[in-house]
Amino acid sequence: VGFRLIGFKAEAIYYGSAEQCQILGSYKNGYKTFFRNCLFKDMNYGGTYNKYFNCTFHNSGYYPIWNSEAIGCIVWAMGNNNNLGSQVSHSCLEKQQAGEGNFIADPKFVNAGNGDFHLQADSPCANVALGSRIGKHFYDSDHAPGYLGAQSLQDALS
């Protein structure tokens, strides 16, 4: 819980779980791993056979979510890349992908260029996640109920 990996040359996490993490500038984020409230930035590829809940993907390479499942995530600044063979739902995307509750919108990060991935007050990703941490859906952030993506991550790692 609450760690940062930078420049990892293989899968950052292999068969495990990670919460409130940052994986930056690495080859792949994981293999058969459960991620919750994590940020993936400047990756070569996404991981395979993972589960992502309330994560943020920014410039995360080819196939940022690859043969995996993602719920309540933000997938942004991906260029022409897509989420190959994945089930993505209730997420904010840069381009259209089939999946229940997905929508296309600029998530309005405070300052992504300088690494601040908090959401601005008028972000379309604010207060749209289903339920809350008090019981309706298990994929809402523990620290920011109703927000998509890794909203509270920077606070945890500061």
C-alpha positions in Angstrom: 0.0 0.0 0.0 1.3 3.5 -0.9 4.4 2.8 -3.0 6.1 4.2 -6.1 8.0 2.2 -8.8 9.9 4.1 -11.4 11.7 2.7 -14.5 10.9 -1.0 -13.8 12.2 -3.2 -16.7 9.6 -6.0 -16.6 6.1 -6.4 -15.0 6.2 -4.2 -11.9 4.0 -6.6 -9.9 3.6 -10.3 -10.7 0.7 -12.1 -9.1 -0.3 -9.7 -6.3 -2.2 -6.7 -5.3 -1.4 -3.0 -5.0 -3.3 -0.1 -3.6 -2.5 3.6 -3.7 0.6 3.0 -5.9 2.3 4.9 -8.7 4.0 3.0 -11.5 5.9 5.4 -13.7 8.0 5.1 -16.8 8.1 1.3 -16.6 7.7 -1.5 -19.1 4.5 -3.1 -17.9 2.4 -2.5 -14.7 1.6 -6.1 -13.8 0.5 -9.6 -14.5 -2.5 -11.2 -12.8 -2.5 -8.3 -10.2 -5.4 -6.5 -8.5 -4.8 -2.7 -8.6 -6.9 -0.2 -6.6 -6.5 3.6 -6.7 -3.2 3.5 -8.6 -1.6 5.8 -11.2 0.1 4.5 -14.3 2.1 7.1 -16.2 4.5 7.0 -19.2 4.4 3.2 -19.6 5.5 1.1 -22.6 2.6 -1.3 -22.2 -0.2 -2.0 -19.8 -0.3 -5.2 -17.9 -2.1 -8.4 -18.7 -4.9 -10.3 -16.9 -5.2 -7.6 -14.2 -8.1 -6.0 -12.4 -8.1 -2.3 -12.1 -10.5 -0.4 -9.8 -10.4 3.4 -9.6 -7.1 3.8 -11.4 -5.7 6.5 -13.6 -3.8 5.8 -16.8 -2.0 8.6 -18.5 0.3 8.1 -21.5 0.4 4.4 -20.6 1.7 3.0 -23.9 0.3 0.3 -26.2 -2.8 -1.4 -24.9 -2.9 0.3 -21.4 -5.5 -2.2 -20.3 -4.7 -5.5 -22.0 -6.8 -8.6 -21.6 -7.9 -7.2 -18.2 -10.9 -5.7 -16.4 -11.2 -2.0 -15.4 -14.0 -0.3 -13.5 -14.2 3.3 -12.4 -10.9 4.3 -14.2 -9.7 7.3 -16.2 -7.8 6.4 -19.4 -6.3 9.5 -20.9 -3.5 10.8 -23.2 -3.3 7.5 -25.0 -3.0 8.6 -28.6 -4.1 5.9 -31.0 -3.7 3.1 -28.5 -6.6 1.1 -27.2 -7.6 -1.4 -24.5 -7.1 -4.7 -26.3 -9.3 -7.6 -25.3 -10.4 -5.9 -22.1 -13.6 -5.2 -20.3 -13.8 -1.6 -19.3 -16.9 -0.1 -17.6 -18.0 3.0 -15.7 -14.9 4.8 -16.9 -13.8 8.1 -18.4 -12.1 7.4 -21.7 -10.2 9.4 -24.3 -11.9 7.5 -27.1 -15.0 5.3 -27.3 -14.9 1.7 -26.2 -17.8 -0.6 -25.6 -18.7 -1.1 -21.9 -21.5 -0.2 -19.6 -21.3 3.4 -18.2 -18.2 4.5 -20.2 -18.1 8.1 -21.4 -15.7 10.3 -23.4 -14.6 13.5 -21.7 -11.5 15.4 -20.7 -11.0 14.4 -17.0 -9.7 17.9 -16.3 -6.6 17.1 -14.2 -5.3 20.0 -12.1 -1.9 19.9 -13.9 -1.0 16.6 -15.6 2.1 18.1 -17.2 3.6 18.6 -13.7 2.3 15.3 -12.3 -0.8 16.6 -10.5 -3.6 14.2 -11.3 -6.1 15.6 -8.8 -9.4 16.5 -10.5 -10.5 20.0 -10.9 -13.8 20.9 -9.2 -15.7 20.9 -12.6 -14.3 17.6 -13.8 -16.8 15.3 -15.4 -15.1 12.5 -13.4 -16.1 14.0 -10.1 -19.1 12.7 -8.3 -20.1 10.2 -11.0 -18.8 6.9 -9.6 -21.5 4.5 -8.6 -22.3 4.2 -4.9 -19.9 5.1 -2.2 -17.4 3.3 0.1 -20.2 2.9 2.6 -21.5 -0.1 0.8 -23.1 0.1 -2.6 -20.1 -0.7 -4.9 -16.7 -2.0 -4.1 -14.9 -0.1 -6.8 -15.2 3.5 -5.4 -12.2 5.1 -3.9 -11.9 4.8 -0.1 -10.7 8.4 0.2 -12.8 10.2 -2.4 -16.2 8.5 -2.8 -17.9 9.3 -6.0 -14.7 10.1 -8.0 -13.3 8.1 -10.9 -9.6 7.4 -11.0 -6.8 7.6 -8.4 -8.1 10.9 -7.0 -6.6 10.6 -3.5 -3.3 9.0 -4.5 -1.0 12.0 -4.2 -2.3 12.7 -0.7 -1.4 9.2 0.3 2.2 9.4 -1.1 3.0 12.9 -0.1 
